[in-house]
Amino acid sequence: MRDVLDELTKRWEAGEAIGLGTVVATFRSAPRPPGASMLVTEGGEAVGSVSGGCVEGAVYEEATGVLEGSEPVLRRYGVSDDDAFAVGLTCGGILDVFVERVDRETFPELDVVATSVRAEEPVAIATVLEHPDAAKVGSHLLVWRERTSGGLGSARIDDAVIDDARGMLASGRSGVIEYGPEGQRRGEGLRVFVNSFEPPPRMLVFGAIDFAAAMARMGAFLGYRVTVCDARPVFATHSRFPGVDDVVVDWPHRYLMAEAEAGRLDGRTAIMVLTHDPKFDVPVLEAALRRNVGYVGAMGSRRTHDDRLRRLREQGLTDNELARLSSPIGLDLGARTPEETAVSIAAELIALRWGGRGVRLSEIEGPIHHH
């Protein structure tokens, strides 16, 4: 829903009703992840996408139906058959889409969700997809780390879903959970989709050089909140890094340690050290490799890398800690320009996140998407 939230909220605030289709589960090579949404307005306008074009027409019809009074509906779309006009996914995947009517009556706290998302306050929306009591389908429960709002029909159901939703929110996962009709851990009949909205992951780029500018643009494109940090004020300026979320003038290791102590780093944080200078590189890498972050990479030649490892060992880092360092940074794409290098680094980030191998898809067999 994040991709259409602004438009959805604008229509909701204007008192309009919206037909909203949301991907709640995917199988095999489905093109969009759980949480991807498409909305249809009362005027017939479509915004967003659930499949990149394969099943949008069918979801549009379902969304029009709920606007005209039909009940919320869960539909599964799979591989299309030999009929060129059949509804299906040519990629061979399967996806489940839940279509519901959203207005001030069916979702009275949508504005609260939007406010939390804009403030980067983690929040999850739990929605009933299936229940023996059809009246409960489409019910919403909002779950924050320390509070909740709404309900799914009973205190027992709410308690079970709140526990699970907070666990999913902590790890940034969205997906479907199954329960017994009254929230029993073992059972079936009740299916709930938890849509997690957490702040975007952070990318910290140390070294205000031309490669950093390209990497910052790439990080923003991938959805990171990007910070560029350098101890040299003549280089770390907003004019040199337009569009970056934060430009900080500070010693890299000091800034990183302060962010860690403030609890602003997590397992999704990506750290790039691009300075090529031991007096900057070694202290910040020492701090980064000793913290629970998702990625630590450093630019430099193999000779620079060997010298860097020697210096880090002298600071007491273990082999296990050093093994977390991606250096030389990026995948072997033959990159030369700053922009090509940024693509190389981004490719490594994506491969590590999803378990990809960084080889040509034409040279391998089997599914093209990793889970």
N, C-alpha and C positions, 0 to 999 in steps of 0.2 A: 504493500500500500504506500510505502514511502515515496515511490516514484510518481504517484498521482495525488499525494496528500494535500498539496497546496490547492490544486484545482477542486478536489473533493471538499475541502473545508470552505473554500470560497462559495461554492454552490450551496453547501449546507447552511452557511451563515445567511445567505440570501433567501432561505426558506424553501429551496428547491429539494425535490427528491432525486436520488441518483441510483441507477442500477450499477452495482459493483461486482465484478467478477475477480476472484483472487485465486491464484494457484496455491493449493494447500499441500499437494504431494506430487512428486515426480518419480519416474522409473526409467531406467536406461538413459537414452540420450535426449531427454526432454530439453527444449531450448531455453526455458526460463526457470528460475529457482522458486521454491516456495516463498510466498509473499508478493510476487509480481502481480500487478493488478491492472485491470482495464475498467474504466467507468463509462457509462452511457448516460447522457443528460436527458431531461424531459424534451429538449428540442431535437434529440437524435444525434447529438455530437458524441463521438467516441474519443477518449483520451487514454493513452497508455497501451500496454500490450501484455498478453499472457503467453503468447507462443511465437512471436516474431512473424505472425501472419497466417499460420496454418489453420487455426481454429477460431480466429477472431470473429468471423461471421456468425458462427454458431453461438458463441458467448454473447455477441451483440443481440441475437434474437432472445436468448434467455434473460438478458438484462432488461430488454424491452418488456418482456413478459412480467417480470417482478414490478416494473414501474406501473404496469396496467393492473396489478393486483394479484399476480400469481405468488405462491409461497416460495420461500428460499429453496434453492435446489443445488444438489451436488452432482456434477456430471464428470464422467471419465472419458477422455479422448485418447485414442490409441493410433495405431498404424492405419493409414487410409488403404482402401482396397483398390481394385483395378479401375473402379469408376473415378474418373478425373474430378468429379464434383463431390465425392464423398468427403465427409468431415474426418480429418485425421491428421497425424503428424508424419510428414514424409521422411523425417529424420529417424523414424523407427522408435521413438520414445513414447511414453505414456504419461499423461498428467491428469490430475484431478482438479477441477475448478469449482469453487463454491460461489454461487451468484445470489446476492441479497439486495434488498432495497435499503438504502441508507437515507434517513431524513431525521428531523429533530425528534420524532417519536420513537423510531426504531433504534436510534443510536444517539441518545441525548447528550452524551459526554464526548462526542467527537472533538469538540473544541479543546477539551482538557488533554486529549491525546496529542493534538497538534501542538499545543503549548509545550508539553513535555519534550516532544521530538525537537522542536525548534530550540529549546533551552538545553538540548543534549542531555536530558534526564532520562535514564533508561526506563522504558515502560513496555509491557507486553499486553496484547489484546488476545484474550481467550474467547473463541467463538464456537458454539455448539453446531456441529455439522450434521450429526445424526442422533436421534433419541427416540425411544418408543412413544413418547409424548410429542407429537409434531409441533405443539405450541411452544416447546422449548427450543426448537431449531432456530438458530439465528441469535440466541441470547448472547450477551457479551459480558465479560468480566475483565476489568482493567487491573493489572498487577504491576506495582512498582516494587522496589527493593524493600520498602518499609511500610507500604500502605496498599489498600485495594479499594475498588469501587465497582458497583454493579453486582450481578450474581447470575448463576446458571441454573437456578431452580431449587437447590437445597444446600444447607450448610455443609453436608458431607461432601457433595460434589465440589463445592467451592474450596473446601480445605485441601482436597486431593489435587485439584488443578492449580491452586496457588503454590503449593510446594513444588510441583513439577515446572510450572511456568517460571518460577524464580531460578530454578536450576538452568533452564534453557536460556533465560535472559542473561544469566551470568556468563554463559559461553557464546552468546550471540546466535543461538540456533532457533530456527522456526520449523514447526512440523506438527504432525497429528499424533495425538495420544488417545488410546482406547481404554475405556473403563466399563464396569458394569453400570446398569441404569442409574444407580444411586452413588456412583463414584467409587465402586469397589475396585481395588487394585487388580484383581483377577476377575475378568468377566468381559462381556461384550454387550453392545447395544448403544453405548454412548461414545461418540467420537468428537474430540475437541481439537480445533486448530489453534496453536499458539503462535502468534505473529510477534516476533521480538523486534523492538526498536531500541537500539543502543547507540551511543555516540559513535561517529565514524572512527576507525582506527587511526592512530597517529603515525606520521612519518617524520622522523627527526633527521635533517640533513645537516651535517657538520662540515663547514668549509664553503665560504661564499665565493665559489668559482663558477666558470661557465658551465661546467658539468652539473653543478648544483642547480643552476637555473633550469636546465633541461629536465633534471630529475624531479624538481619541484612541480613542474608542469605535468609530468607524467604521473606523479603521486596524486595530484588533484584530480586528474582524469580517472584514476582508479578508485577514487572515493576516499582517499586519506585526508586527514587534517594535517597540513604540512607546516613544519617549522624549519626555518633556516637559521643556523646559529654559527657565529664566528666571533672571535675575540677582537677582530680588527674593524673598527667603526667605519673606516673608509670604504670597506667592501660590503659590510652587512647593512644595506640600506633598502628601503622599500622601493626606491626608484629602480634598483637593479633586479628586484624580485617582485614585480607587480603581480597581484593576484594571490600571493602566498598568504596563508592565514596569519602567520607570525614570523617576524624577522627579529632576532635577538642578538644583541651585542654582549657577549660574555665568553669566558673560557668554556669550551665545550664540556669538559668533565664536571665543572662546577654547576653548569646549567642542568646537565643530565642528573647529577646527584640530587639537586634540589627538586627536580620533577619526580624522581623516584620517591623521595621522602614525602612529597605531597600526595602520593598515590595516583599520579597521572600517567603511569606506565603500566602496561599489562601484556598479556601473552599475544596480543595482536600488533603491538608496536614494532615498527620497522626502523632500524637505525642505520644510516649511511654515513660513513666517515670518508670524506673526499679530499682532505687537506694535503696529503702527501708530506706532512711535516711531523716528525716524531714527537716534538714537544707538545703538539696538539693531539696527534693520533693516539699515542700510547696511553696517556691518562684517561681519555674518554673511552677507549676500547677496554681498558681494565675495568672501568665502572660498568660498561654495558654488558660485558661477558659474565659479570657476576650477578646479573639481575634477570628476572623472569620476563624477557621480552621475546617477541616472535622471530626477529631476524636482526642479525648484526653483520654488516658487510663493510669492507674497506677497499678503497681503490689503491692501485699501485702495481708495479711490476713484480715478477716473482722474486727478484733480488730484494726489492723493498719489503715484500711479504716475509721473506726469511729473516731479514733484520728485525722486522716488527715482532715476529714470534720470539726471537731471542730476547728482545727487550721486555716482552710481556712475561716470559718465563722468569726473568730476573725480578719481576714484581710479584712473583709467587703464584701465577695462574697455573692451574693443573692442565693436563692433556685433555681431560673431558671438557673443561671450560674453553680451551683453545679450539676444540673441535667444532664449536658452535660458530666460529668465525668463517664467513664466506669471503675469502680473499685468495686471489684477485676476484673482485666483485663481478657478478653477472654470469650469464651463460655465453658459451662460445658461438657468437653469431658473426664474428668478424667485424664487430662494430669499431668505428673510428671516430665519428663526429660525436659531440655531446648528446645529440638527439638519439643517435643510434645506440650509444652507450646506455642512455636512459631506458631504451627499449630492452636492451640486454638485461639490465638489472630488474626491470619489471617482469620480464619473462622468468627470471629465477624466483622472484617472489611468488608468482602464480604457480610455478611448478612445485615449489615447496609446500604451498598451501594445499594443493589438490593432489599431490603425489604424482605429478607428471614427470616424464623422463627427459623432456627437452629435445626429442628427436622428431624428424619429419613424420607427420601422420601417414603419409603415403607409404612409409616403410614399415608400418606396424599393422597388425590385425586386431580385431576386437573393438570394443566400445571406444569412442573418442573422448567421452567424458569420464572423469574420475570422481569418486565420491568419498 
